[in-house]
Amino acid sequence: MQDQNTIFCLALLQRVHHVREDELVKLLTDSLYLDFFQAKQAIARLLDRGLLTLSERKDESELDSSGKRVLRYNLKPEGAAVADLLFPELPENMQAYLERLGSSFKRERMSASKAEISEIDGQKVKLKLSASEGRELLFQLELQLPTRELAEKIKADWARDPAALYQSIILSLCDPN
């Protein structure tokens, strides 16, 4: 297990919890210490050695492209013990990166979402949904709806889980059927 990439992945997983595969790969590759293939290999090694679990959470609201709950990675207690033992073997720059990450990481979600309702005329209602990450606008949708009640329901759903609703909309638009 003396592979630096695998130790780095293990140490990163000690700092982030309930992470999707795409999130984990992005965190590993964004570090610039691993490329995509090295990240995937490190994850596979940890799974093969029984130091990492990939499971579905009962309270998961996020769905994958097939409509199933997303699977998330978590470090097993054995993995945490190995990470503690091998962390000092990582180069100082990797250790520093992981320390910074540990103090600031929050799973990437749409950091700001908005839903605004306005009256168009006496009979129609306009609902504007948007989501952004920092200053970057990720998503904007404007709907004309027949009732305020429907607009309020969609607004509440958007406020509860904008990422899941966004994913559902994109999948619906991409579905050829």
DOLUM-631659 format. One line per field, with one value per residue: residue in three letters; x, y, z of N, C-alpha, C, O, CB in turn. Coordinates in Angstrom, 2 decimals, padded with zeros to 5 digits. Glycine has a CB too. Layout:
<recs>
torkol	[ala|...];
n.c1	[X|...];
n.c2	[Y|...];
n.c3	[Z|...];
ca.c1	[X|...];
ca.c2	[Y|...];
ca.c3	[Z|...];
c.c1	[X|...];
c.c2	[Y|...];
c.c3	[Z|...];
o.c1	[X|...];
o.c2	[Y|...];
o.c3	[Z|...];
cb.c1	[X|...];
cb.c2	[Y|...];
cb.c3	[Z|...];
</recs>
This chain:
<recs>
torkol	[met|gln|asp|gln|asn|thr|ile|phe|cys|leu|ala|leu|leu|gln|arg|val|his|his|val|arg|glu|asp|glu|leu|val|lys|leu|leu|thr|asp|ser|leu|tyr|leu|asp|phe|phe|gln|ala|lys|gln|ala|ile|ala|arg|leu|leu|asp|arg|gly|leu|leu|thr|leu|ser|glu|arg|lys|asp|glu|ser|glu|leu|asp|ser|ser|gly|lys|arg|val|leu|arg|tyr|asn|leu|lys|pro|glu|gly|ala|ala|val|ala|asp|leu|leu|phe|pro|glu|leu|pro|glu|asn|met|gln|ala|tyr|leu|glu|arg|leu|gly|ser|ser|phe|lys|arg|glu|arg|met|ser|ala|ser|lys|ala|glu|ile|ser|glu|ile|asp|gly|gln|lys|val|lys|leu|lys|leu|ser|ala|ser|glu|gly|arg|glu|leu|leu|phe|gln|leu|glu|leu|gln|leu|pro|thr|arg|glu|leu|ala|glu|lys|ile|lys|ala|asp|trp|ala|arg|asp|pro|ala|ala|leu|tyr|gln|ser|ile|ile|leu|ser|leu|cys|asp|pro|asn];
n.c1	[000.83|002.12|001.89|002.04|-000.07|-002.35|-002.22|-002.51|-005.13|-006.49|-005.92|-007.20|-009.85|-010.23|-010.81|-013.05|-016.45|-019.03|-018.95|-019.53|-018.53|-017.74|-017.25|-015.16|-013.14|-012.80|-011.86|-009.43|-008.09|-008.13|-006.26|-003.94|-002.00|-002.65|-003.72|-006.67|-006.76|-004.96|-006.30|-008.65|-007.49|-006.36|-008.66|-009.88|-007.97|-008.21|-010.83|-010.58|-008.88|-010.48|-010.72|-012.39|-015.76|-018.49|-021.57|-025.19|-027.07|-029.74|-031.24|-030.77|-031.34|-030.50|-030.32|-029.00|-028.13|-029.74|-031.90|-031.62|-030.70|-027.78|-024.50|-022.19|-018.88|-017.18|-014.83|-013.67|-013.31|-010.87|-009.54|-009.23|-007.45|-005.19|-004.70|-003.98|-001.61|000.01|000.00|002.15|004.12|003.65|004.71|005.63|004.30|001.96|000.78|000.30|-001.55|-003.71|-004.30|-005.19|-007.41|-008.98|-009.85|-011.49|-013.26|-016.40|-018.91|-019.34|-021.91|-024.69|-024.06|-025.58|-028.94|-031.89|-035.33|-037.83|-041.01|-043.41|-046.18|-047.73|-050.01|-053.43|-053.99|-051.81|-048.64|-045.23|-042.31|-039.03|-036.17|-032.90|-029.41|-026.21|-022.62|-020.47|-019.64|-020.45|-023.05|-024.90|-027.29|-030.44|-033.86|-036.95|-040.34|-043.74|-046.60|-049.80|-050.98|-050.51|-050.18|-049.02|-046.59|-045.53|-045.20|-043.24|-041.21|-040.69|-039.77|-037.47|-035.98|-035.54|-033.92|-031.97|-029.99|-030.81|-033.24|-032.33|-030.68|-032.64|-034.14|-032.22|-031.71|-034.22|-034.39|-032.37|-033.11|-033.85|-036.33];
n.c2	[-001.20|001.13|003.11|006.35|007.85|006.44|006.66|009.41|009.71|008.28|009.85|012.19|011.33|011.06|013.55|014.39|013.47|011.13|011.33|011.68|009.70|011.26|013.70|013.00|012.20|014.63|016.26|014.96|015.23|018.00|018.75|018.57|016.71|014.19|012.54|011.86|009.05|008.01|008.77|007.22|004.66|004.72|004.91|002.47|000.68|001.20|000.36|-002.36|-003.22|-003.05|-000.71|001.30|002.25|001.97|003.13|003.34|005.92|005.96|008.28|009.68|012.08|012.81|011.86|009.53|009.36|007.31|007.41|006.31|006.36|008.20|006.83|006.87|007.47|006.38|006.39|003.54|002.53|001.14|002.15|004.81|004.46|003.50|005.72|007.62|006.45|006.45|009.04|010.83|010.01|011.18|013.70|017.02|019.13|017.89|017.16|019.71|020.70|018.97|019.60|022.25|021.78|020.19|022.02|023.68|022.39|021.88|019.86|020.18|022.01|023.71|026.85|029.11|029.53|030.68|031.56|033.25|034.69|036.25|038.29|038.04|038.78|039.17|036.44|034.73|033.50|034.22|032.35|032.41|030.60|030.13|029.27|029.47|029.34|030.79|033.66|032.76|032.05|029.19|028.06|028.99|029.46|030.35|030.34|030.32|030.04|028.56|028.96|030.51|028.78|026.47|027.58|028.22|025.65|024.53|026.35|025.78|023.12|023.61|025.15|023.25|021.20|022.10|021.02|018.38|018.86|020.41|018.49|016.65|018.19|018.67|016.02|015.35|017.08|016.08|013.51|011.37|010.24];
n.c3	[000.00|-000.21|-002.13|-003.24|-004.46|-003.70|-000.94|-000.73|-001.71|000.26|002.53|001.74|001.71|004.37|005.13|003.78|003.51|002.63|-000.22|-003.69|-006.57|-008.82|-007.56|-005.85|-007.66|-008.97|-006.86|-006.36|-008.84|-009.17|-007.36|-008.69|-008.26|-009.03|-012.01|-013.99|-014.48|-012.61|-010.30|-010.48|-010.33|-007.75|-006.17|-006.83|-005.78|-003.02|-002.57|-003.27|-001.24|000.90|002.41|001.98|001.43|-000.84|-001.10|-000.92|000.48|002.78|003.14|000.85|-001.62|-004.07|-007.46|-009.87|-013.41|-014.28|-012.68|-010.18|-006.69|-005.87|-005.41|-002.72|-001.50|001.41|004.04|005.70|009.18|009.39|007.19|007.97|010.07|008.72|007.12|009.07|009.94|007.61|006.59|007.37|005.59|003.18|000.82|001.93|000.59|-000.36|002.05|003.13|001.27|001.73|004.37|004.10|002.49|004.17|006.07|004.67|002.95|001.45|000.21|-003.26|-004.12|-005.47|-004.70|-004.33|-004.65|-006.21|-006.21|-007.67|-007.59|-009.59|-010.63|-013.78|-015.21|-014.30|-014.32|-014.82|-013.61|-013.08|-012.69|-011.71|-011.72|-010.47|-010.25|-008.82|-008.64|-006.68|-008.42|-010.84|-013.00|-013.12|-013.90|-015.21|-015.33|-016.62|-016.00|-017.09|-015.33|-014.55|-012.01|-008.80|-006.70|-007.83|-008.62|-006.09|-005.03|-006.76|-006.24|-003.53|-003.76|-005.25|-003.45|-001.45|-002.65|-004.91|-006.61|-007.25|-008.58|-010.72|-012.00|-012.75|-014.57|-016.59|-017.40|-018.39|-020.58|-022.14|-022.77|-025.39|-025.88];
ca.c1	[000.00|003.03|001.69|001.77|-001.38|-003.36|-002.15|-003.09|-006.59|-006.92|-005.86|-008.25|-011.13|-010.32|-011.24|-014.36|-017.30|-020.23|-018.60|-019.82|-017.31|-017.31|-016.70|-013.87|-012.18|-012.53|-010.99|-008.10|-007.44|-007.96|-005.05|-002.85|-001.06|-003.09|-004.56|-007.92|-006.52|-004.34|-007.36|-009.51|-006.71|-006.24|-009.98|-010.05|-007.09|-008.80|-012.01|-010.08|-008.25|-011.50|-010.53|-013.33|-017.05|-019.31|-022.92|-026.34|-027.60|-031.21|-031.83|-030.26|-032.36|-029.89|-030.45|-028.06|-028.77|-030.73|-032.99|-031.32|-029.97|-026.34|-023.66|-021.19|-017.72|-016.85|-013.68|-013.93|-012.40|-009.55|-008.94|-008.82|-006.24|-004.09|-004.42|-003.23|-000.28|000.82|-000.02|003.48|004.98|003.39|005.54|005.09|003.34|000.69|000.22|-000.21|-002.76|-004.78|-004.66|-006.02|-008.67|-009.75|-010.45|-012.39|-014.10|-017.83|-019.25|-019.74|-023.34|-025.01|-023.87|-026.66|-030.07|-032.97|-036.61|-038.61|-042.36|-044.01|-047.44|-047.64|-051.28|-054.33|-054.21|-050.57|-047.57|-043.90|-041.37|-037.67|-035.25|-031.51|-028.42|-024.87|-021.48|-019.72|-020.21|-020.80|-024.42|-024.90|-028.60|-031.53|-035.06|-038.11|-041.56|-045.05|-047.42|-051.20|-051.42|-049.49|-050.01|-048.05|-045.31|-045.05|-044.75|-041.96|-040.25|-040.33|-038.94|-036.18|-035.27|-035.17|-032.81|-031.82|-029.14|-031.61|-034.20|-031.51|-030.31|-033.86|-034.48|-031.23|-031.95|-035.45|-034.09|-031.43|-033.73|-034.36|-037.70];
ca.c2	[000.00|002.27|003.94|007.72|008.29|005.78|007.29|010.75|009.50|007.85|011.02|013.11|010.78|011.26|014.93|014.57|012.32|010.95|011.99|010.94|009.38|012.39|014.69|012.50|012.28|016.06|016.72|014.39|015.81|019.44|018.94|018.51|015.65|012.97|012.73|011.10|007.60|007.74|008.90|006.02|003.52|004.84|004.57|001.02|000.01|001.32|-000.54|-003.74|-003.51|-002.98|000.46|002.29|001.69|002.67|002.70|004.22|006.40|005.88|009.61|010.33|012.64|013.03|010.70|009.47|009.50|006.24|007.60|005.64|007.18|008.19|006.10|007.74|006.83|006.68|005.69|002.63|002.79|000.60|003.11|005.98|004.08|003.44|007.11|008.22|005.85|006.73|010.46|011.46|009.60|012.04|014.91|018.15|019.90|017.16|017.30|021.08|020.79|018.24|020.38|023.38|021.23|019.74|023.12|024.50|021.64|021.60|019.23|021.17|022.12|025.03|027.63|030.08|029.27|031.65|031.33|034.48|034.62|037.55|038.22|038.52|039.50|038.65|034.99|033.96|033.77|033.93|031.81|032.44|029.77|030.28|028.69|029.93|028.93|032.04|034.65|032.09|031.58|027.83|027.64|029.95|029.00|031.21|029.61|030.94|029.00|028.96|029.35|030.84|027.58|025.64|028.29|028.07|024.26|024.39|027.16|025.02|021.99|024.18|025.55|022.05|020.48|022.61|020.14|017.26|019.37|020.77|017.26|016.11|019.02|018.40|014.68|015.40|017.76|015.26|012.22|011.39|009.67];
ca.c3	[000.00|-000.14|-003.31|-002.83|-004.93|-002.89|000.39|-000.89|-001.81|001.59|003.40|001.31|002.16|005.81|005.31|003.14|003.80|001.80|-001.47|-004.92|-007.32|-009.63|-006.64|-005.37|-008.77|-009.19|-005.78|-006.55|-010.03|-008.95|-006.56|-009.67|-007.90|-009.72|-013.18|-013.92|-014.42|-011.31|-009.30|-010.57|-009.83|-006.30|-005.61|-007.00|-004.81|-001.68|-002.53|-003.28|000.06|001.94|003.25|001.50|001.04|-001.81|-000.71|-001.09|001.75|002.81|003.06|-000.36|-002.51|-005.37|-008.33|-010.99|-014.72|-014.48|-011.74|-008.91|-005.73|-006.12|-004.47|-002.11|-000.88|002.80|004.57|006.82|010.31|009.05|006.27|008.75|010.83|007.76|006.73|010.19|009.97|006.42|006.23|007.47|004.47|002.02|000.75|002.68|-000.21|-000.37|003.40|003.26|000.45|002.43|005.57|003.64|002.01|005.31|006.81|003.85|002.01|001.55|-001.05|-004.24|-004.37|-005.96|-003.49|-004.18|-005.53|-006.03|-006.87|-007.55|-008.16|-009.90|-011.38|-015.17|-015.30|-013.29|-014.39|-014.93|-012.65|-013.61|-011.71|-012.22|-010.93|-010.85|-009.35|-009.15|-007.82|-006.62|-009.34|-012.09|-013.13|-013.65|-014.39|-015.07|-016.01|-016.37|-016.34|-016.92|-014.72|-014.47|-010.66|-007.79|-005.89|-008.53|-008.52|-004.71|-004.88|-007.46|-005.49|-002.32|-004.21|-005.65|-002.23|-000.71|-003.27|-006.27|-007.43|-007.75|-009.56|-011.88|-012.68|-013.35|-015.74|-017.64|-017.91|-019.19|-021.83|-022.93|-023.08|-026.77|-025.99];
c.c1	[000.87|002.96|001.25|000.39|-002.50|-003.38|-002.79|-004.61|-007.16|-006.96|-006.93|-009.62|-011.31|-010.90|-012.60|-015.17|-018.49|-020.04|-018.92|-018.51|-016.83|-016.70|-015.30|-012.80|-011.81|-011.61|-009.56|-007.38|-007.23|-006.71|-003.82|-001.77|-001.41|-003.86|-005.78|-007.67|-005.86|-005.38|-008.24|-008.78|-006.59|-007.55|-010.20|-009.19|-007.68|-010.03|-011.57|-009.50|-009.24|-011.35|-011.56|-014.65|-017.69|-020.72|-023.94|-026.83|-029.12|-031.87|-031.40|-031.39|-031.82|-029.95|-029.40|-028.83|-029.80|-031.89|-032.79|-030.60|-028.47|-025.62|-022.58|-020.08|-017.57|-015.67|-014.13|-012.99|-010.98|-008.81|-008.45|-007.54|-005.02|-003.70|-003.60|-001.78|000.60|000.85|001.36|004.43|004.74|004.34|004.84|004.06|001.98|000.01|-000.39|-001.51|-003.94|-005.23|-005.55|-007.39|-009.56|-010.45|-011.48|-013.38|-015.56|-018.17|-019.78|-021.23|-023.55|-025.02|-024.96|-027.76|-031.17|-034.21|-037.46|-039.94|-042.84|-045.28|-047.22|-048.88|-052.19|-054.46|-052.93|-049.53|-046.25|-043.03|-040.00|-036.78|-033.83|-030.61|-027.05|-023.86|-020.55|-020.40|-020.71|-022.24|-024.38|-026.19|-029.59|-032.69|-036.22|-039.35|-042.78|-045.99|-048.85|-051.64|-050.24|-049.19|-048.95|-046.66|-044.72|-044.53|-043.39|-040.88|-039.77|-039.44|-037.54|-035.35|-034.77|-033.96|-032.62|-030.99|-029.94|-032.61|-033.48|-031.15|-031.51|-034.24|-033.52|-031.46|-033.20|-035.20|-033.19|-032.02|-034.32|-035.79|-038.74];
c.c2	[001.25|003.15|005.34|008.20|007.70|006.38|008.67|010.67|009.15|009.05|012.05|012.63|010.88|012.65|015.23|013.30|012.30|011.62|011.08|010.67|010.57|013.49|014.29|012.61|013.74|016.61|016.22|015.03|017.32|019.74|019.06|017.49|014.34|013.36|011.81|009.61|007.20|007.81|007.66|004.79|003.56|004.46|003.06|000.24|000.04|000.44|-001.99|-004.15|-003.40|-001.79|001.55|001.59|002.58|002.20|003.79|004.62|006.38|007.23|010.38|010.82|012.83|011.73|010.73|009.51|008.41|006.34|006.91|006.62|007.09|007.41|007.04|006.91|007.31|005.83|004.79|002.98|002.29|001.55|004.35|005.68|004.04|004.86|007.81|007.73|006.34|008.21|011.11|011.09|010.43|013.22|016.08|018.95|019.22|017.28|018.69|021.25|020.14|018.98|021.56|022.89|020.83|020.85|023.89|023.72|021.60|020.99|020.25|021.03|023.48|025.95|028.66|029.72|030.27|031.16|032.57|034.31|036.05|037.33|038.75|039.37|038.89|037.14|034.16|034.43|033.41|033.45|031.79|031.69|030.03|029.63|029.17|029.35|030.13|033.07|034.03|031.58|030.21|027.48|028.77|029.46|029.91|030.47|030.51|029.83|029.50|029.45|029.68|029.61|026.65|026.28|028.13|026.66|024.05|025.17|026.42|023.83|022.47|024.55|024.34|021.36|020.94|021.70|018.98|017.72|019.78|019.53|016.65|016.88|018.72|017.02|014.63|016.05|016.93|013.92|012.26|010.87|010.68];
c.c3	[000.00|-001.39|-002.87|-003.25|-004.07|-001.48|000.33|-000.94|-000.44|002.55|003.03|001.81|003.67|006.11|004.69|003.35|002.86|000.44|-002.66|-005.66|-008.13|-008.76|-006.17|-006.46|-009.03|-008.11|-005.97|-007.74|-009.88|-008.12|-007.45|-009.30|-008.60|-010.97|-013.04|-013.71|-013.10|-010.19|-009.29|-010.04|-008.31|-005.61|-005.68|-006.00|-003.40|-001.53|-002.45|-001.93|001.22|002.88|002.98|001.17|-000.02|-001.56|-000.97|000.30|001.69|002.64|001.81|-001.25|-003.92|-006.18|-009.42|-012.30|-015.01|-013.49|-010.40|-007.98|-006.00|-005.02|-003.97|-001.45|000.57|003.22|005.71|007.97|010.05|008.12|006.98|009.53|009.91|007.33|007.81|010.19|008.81|006.01|006.33|006.32|003.22|002.01|001.45|001.88|-000.28|001.00|003.59|002.47|001.18|003.69|005.19|003.20|003.18|006.06|005.99|003.01|002.43|000.21|-002.01|-004.52|-004.97|-004.74|-003.27|-005.16|-005.18|-006.75|-006.61|-008.27|-008.42|-010.72|-012.79|-015.47|-014.25|-013.26|-014.40|-013.92|-013.31|-012.45|-012.36|-011.24|-011.40|-009.80|-009.79|-008.18|-007.80|-007.49|-010.63|-012.05|-013.80|-014.38|-014.18|-015.92|-015.62|-016.88|-016.21|-016.47|-014.55|-013.09|-009.77|-006.94|-006.52|-008.45|-007.12|-004.47|-005.53|-006.72|-004.24|-002.68|-004.58|-004.43|-001.45|-001.31|-004.71|-007.18|-008.02|-008.81|-010.84|-012.69|-013.39|-014.62|-016.90|-018.25|-018.79|-020.55|-022.74|-023.36|-024.49|-026.91|-025.64];
o.c1	[000.35|003.92|000.23|-000.28|-003.48|-004.45|-003.52|-005.31|-008.20|-007.92|-007.49|-010.43|-012.43|-011.41|-013.24|-014.63|-018.92|-020.90|-018.63|-017.51|-015.63|-015.75|-014.39|-011.69|-010.65|-010.68|-008.60|-006.20|-006.26|-006.17|-002.78|-000.74|-000.54|-004.55|-005.89|-008.30|-006.18|-005.35|-008.54|-009.39|-006.72|-007.54|-010.66|-009.65|-007.65|-010.25|-012.11|-009.61|-008.87|-011.80|-011.61|-014.64|-017.45|-021.05|-023.62|-026.99|-029.71|-032.95|-031.63|-032.30|-032.59|-029.67|-028.95|-030.05|-030.65|-032.76|-033.70|-029.97|-027.96|-026.07|-022.10|-020.31|-017.81|-015.53|-014.88|-011.98|-010.00|-007.60|-007.40|-006.66|-003.95|-002.52|-002.64|-000.85|001.78|001.66|001.72|005.42|005.55|004.74|003.62|003.06|000.95|-001.21|-001.49|-002.45|-005.03|-006.41|-006.54|-008.41|-010.76|-011.52|-012.25|-014.26|-015.90|-017.78|-020.58|-021.70|-022.65|-025.88|-025.23|-027.53|-031.35|-034.14|-037.78|-040.00|-042.70|-045.42|-046.58|-048.78|-051.72|-054.98|-052.97|-049.55|-046.16|-043.01|-039.82|-036.64|-033.59|-030.99|-026.77|-024.18|-019.91|-021.59|-021.33|-022.61|-023.88|-026.20|-029.60|-032.52|-036.43|-039.41|-042.84|-046.14|-049.09|-052.56|-049.13|-048.05|-048.09|-045.67|-043.51|-043.54|-042.48|-039.75|-038.58|-038.47|-036.55|-034.15|-033.69|-033.05|-033.07|-031.25|-029.75|-032.79|-033.98|-031.29|-031.38|-034.63|-033.95|-031.41|-033.22|-035.76|-033.25|-031.46|-035.18|-036.40|-039.93];
o.c2	[002.35|003.87|005.49|008.89|008.37|006.57|009.06|011.45|009.67|009.22|012.70|013.42|010.80|012.90|016.22|012.19|013.34|012.39|009.89|011.34|010.87|014.15|015.11|013.07|014.06|017.36|016.96|015.35|017.86|020.84|019.57|017.42|013.48|014.37|011.08|008.98|006.16|007.02|007.10|003.96|002.52|003.75|002.45|-000.75|-000.96|-000.15|-002.77|-005.31|-003.62|-001.85|002.57|000.46|003.78|001.04|004.95|003.78|006.75|007.32|011.58|010.06|013.00|010.65|011.80|009.69|008.57|005.47|006.91|007.58|006.02|007.33|007.91|005.82|008.48|004.69|005.21|003.64|002.93|001.75|004.89|006.53|004.50|005.16|008.52|008.51|006.61|008.59|011.88|011.78|010.40|013.70|016.13|019.40|019.89|017.48|018.81|021.88|020.71|018.98|021.84|023.50|021.11|020.65|024.68|024.32|021.32|021.53|021.11|020.05|024.32|025.85|029.05|029.62|030.64|030.45|032.89|033.86|036.93|036.32|039.79|040.51|038.15|036.59|032.99|035.57|032.40|034.06|031.21|032.08|030.14|029.46|029.27|028.92|030.44|033.34|034.71|030.78|030.07|026.72|029.42|029.09|030.20|030.05|031.36|028.82|030.70|030.26|029.19|029.43|026.12|025.58|027.92|026.48|023.47|024.68|026.43|023.55|021.82|024.29|024.38|020.98|020.27|021.61|018.64|017.04|019.51|019.52|016.17|016.27|018.53|016.86|013.95|015.61|017.06|013.27|013.09|011.04|010.37];
o.c3	[000.20|-001.68|-002.20|-002.47|-003.76|-000.90|001.24|-000.30|-000.05|003.30|003.91|002.28|004.17|007.20|005.05|003.37|002.35|000.00|-002.65|-005.42|-008.14|-009.17|-006.09|-006.20|-009.27|-008.41|-005.77|-007.64|-010.41|-008.17|-007.03|-009.97|-008.76|-011.00|-012.06|-012.86|-012.53|-009.25|-008.23|-009.36|-007.66|-004.60|-004.72|-005.44|-002.68|-000.47|-001.66|-001.54|002.37|004.02|003.65|000.67|-000.07|-001.77|-001.21|001.18|000.68|002.06|001.70|-001.58|-004.87|-005.67|-009.85|-012.30|-015.89|-013.46|-009.56|-008.43|-006.34|-003.87|-004.70|-000.93|000.89|002.79|006.59|007.75|010.44|008.26|006.66|009.64|010.29|007.20|007.50|010.42|009.00|005.16|005.44|006.09|002.29|003.07|001.53|002.44|-000.26|001.07|004.14|002.95|001.24|004.02|005.86|003.52|003.17|006.62|006.55|002.40|003.57|-000.83|-001.64|-005.10|-004.96|-003.87|-002.14|-006.37|-004.03|-007.75|-005.46|-009.41|-007.57|-011.40|-012.97|-015.92|-013.39|-012.29|-014.03|-013.44|-014.02|-011.38|-013.44|-010.08|-012.60|-008.64|-010.99|-007.08|-008.80|-007.33|-011.44|-011.19|-014.91|-015.34|-013.14|-017.09|-014.44|-018.03|-015.32|-017.15|-014.44|-012.98|-009.96|-006.50|-005.82|-008.23|-006.99|-003.77|-004.93|-006.60|-003.93|-001.98|-004.26|-004.38|-000.86|-000.57|-005.63|-008.38|-009.19|-009.82|-011.93|-013.91|-014.52|-015.62|-018.03|-019.47|-019.81|-021.56|-023.96|-024.24|-024.77|-027.96|-025.68];
cb.c1	[-000.94|004.45|000.64|002.83|-001.58|-003.10|-000.67|-002.54|-006.92|-005.98|-004.47|-008.25|-011.24|-008.93|-010.22|-014.21|-017.78|-021.47|-017.12|-020.82|-017.55|-018.49|-017.63|-014.00|-012.76|-013.85|-011.53|-008.19|-008.27|-009.18|-004.88|-002.22|-001.05|-003.97|-003.77|-008.74|-005.65|-003.19|-008.22|-009.95|-005.31|-005.83|-011.11|-009.70|-005.70|-009.17|-012.90|-009.02|-007.08|-011.49|-009.14|-012.78|-017.99|-018.84|-022.94|-027.48|-027.06|-031.66|-031.45|-029.36|-032.88|-028.43|-031.86|-027.18|-027.72|-030.06|-034.26|-030.46|-030.28|-025.78|-023.04|-021.85|-016.45|-018.06|-012.60|-013.76|-012.95|-009.68|-009.93|-009.94|-006.44|-004.48|-005.73|-003.91|-000.39|000.30|-000.99|004.12|004.75|001.92|005.85|006.21|003.89|000.91|001.30|000.85|-002.54|-004.32|-003.40|-005.33|-008.42|-008.87|-009.39|-011.59|-013.58|-018.70|-020.27|-018.93|-024.19|-026.39|-022.53|-026.15|-030.58|-032.56|-037.32|-037.84|-043.35|-043.00|-048.56|-047.52|-051.90|-055.66|-054.99|-050.01|-047.77|-043.28|-041.81|-037.17|-035.61|-031.14|-028.49|-024.81|-020.76|-018.25|-019.18|-019.84|-025.29|-024.67|-029.07|-031.07|-035.38|-037.94|-041.71|-045.56|-046.84|-052.07|-052.27|-049.97|-051.35|-048.46|-045.49|-046.17|-045.79|-042.08|-040.89|-041.60|-039.60|-036.39|-036.18|-036.35|-033.04|-031.18|-027.99|-032.36|-034.97|-030.23|-029.71|-035.02|-034.42|-029.80|-032.08|-036.54|-033.44|-030.17|-034.82|-033.44|-037.86];
cb.c2	[000.00|001.78|003.30|008.64|007.89|004.26|007.39|011.43|008.39|006.76|011.66|013.24|009.32|011.09|015.86|014.89|012.35|011.53|012.39|011.72|008.17|012.95|014.88|011.05|011.63|016.86|016.25|012.87|015.53|020.02|017.78|019.88|015.45|012.09|012.43|011.31|007.15|008.74|010.16|005.79|003.52|006.28|005.32|000.60|000.66|002.77|-000.33|-003.91|-002.58|-004.22|001.02|003.05|001.56|002.39|002.30|003.53|007.82|005.25|010.41|009.36|013.97|013.51|010.64|008.18|009.49|004.88|007.13|004.37|006.74|009.63|004.83|008.68|007.14|006.44|006.68|001.13|002.14|-000.79|003.50|006.41|002.71|002.59|007.88|007.88|004.33|005.94|011.20|011.07|008.14|012.53|015.27|019.06|020.11|015.67|017.05|022.10|020.11|016.84|020.87|024.12|020.02|019.00|024.06|025.35|020.24|022.92|018.12|021.03|021.91|025.06|028.31|031.54|027.80|033.04|030.01|035.68|033.85|038.46|039.03|037.33|039.42|039.23|034.68|034.06|032.97|035.18|030.38|033.91|028.26|031.77|027.13|031.46|027.62|031.82|035.71|030.94|032.58|026.84|026.34|031.40|027.51|032.62|028.37|031.64|028.57|027.82|028.24|032.02|026.83|025.44|029.78|028.40|023.29|024.89|028.51|024.53|021.28|025.42|026.40|021.08|018.95|023.98|019.60|016.57|020.57|021.50|016.25|016.16|020.53|018.49|013.68|016.16|019.08|015.01|011.86|010.57|008.46];
cb.c3	[001.21|000.07|-004.26|-003.41|-006.40|-002.83|000.88|-002.17|-002.84|002.14|003.33|-000.23|001.73|006.47|004.73|001.61|005.27|002.51|-001.48|-005.84|-008.24|-010.44|-005.43|-004.90|-010.06|-009.23|-004.41|-006.77|-011.27|-008.25|-005.58|-009.81|-006.39|-008.79|-014.50|-015.20|-015.61|-011.04|-009.58|-012.03|-010.46|-005.90|-006.36|-008.44|-004.81|-001.39|-003.77|-004.36|000.29|002.74|003.04|000.27|002.27|-003.31|000.76|-001.91|002.08|004.11|004.29|-001.14|-001.96|-005.22|-008.95|-010.91|-015.80|-014.35|-012.35|-009.13|-004.27|-006.21|-005.13|-001.07|-001.68|003.74|005.04|006.38|011.57|008.39|005.21|009.71|011.51|006.52|006.47|011.53|009.92|005.28|007.13|008.77|004.15|002.02|-000.72|003.12|-001.63|-000.73|004.47|002.79|-000.93|002.80|006.31|002.47|001.10|006.25|007.28|002.96|001.88|001.88|-000.85|-005.54|-003.07|-006.73|-003.53|-004.41|-005.40|-006.54|-006.34|-008.12|-007.21|-010.66|-010.66|-016.18|-016.76|-013.50|-015.60|-016.36|-011.31|-014.32|-011.22|-012.42|-011.04|-011.03|-009.34|-009.12|-008.39|-007.06|-009.66|-012.37|-013.94|-012.53|-013.68|-015.50|-015.66|-017.06|-015.44|-018.25|-013.36|-014.88|-010.03|-006.90|-005.74|-010.01|-008.85|-003.72|-005.49|-008.92|-005.09|-001.59|-005.41|-006.55|-001.34|-000.66|-003.23|-006.23|-006.59|-006.60|-008.99|-011.43|-011.68|-012.34|-015.36|-017.07|-016.76|-018.44|-021.55|-022.13|-022.03|-027.65|-025.09];
</recs>
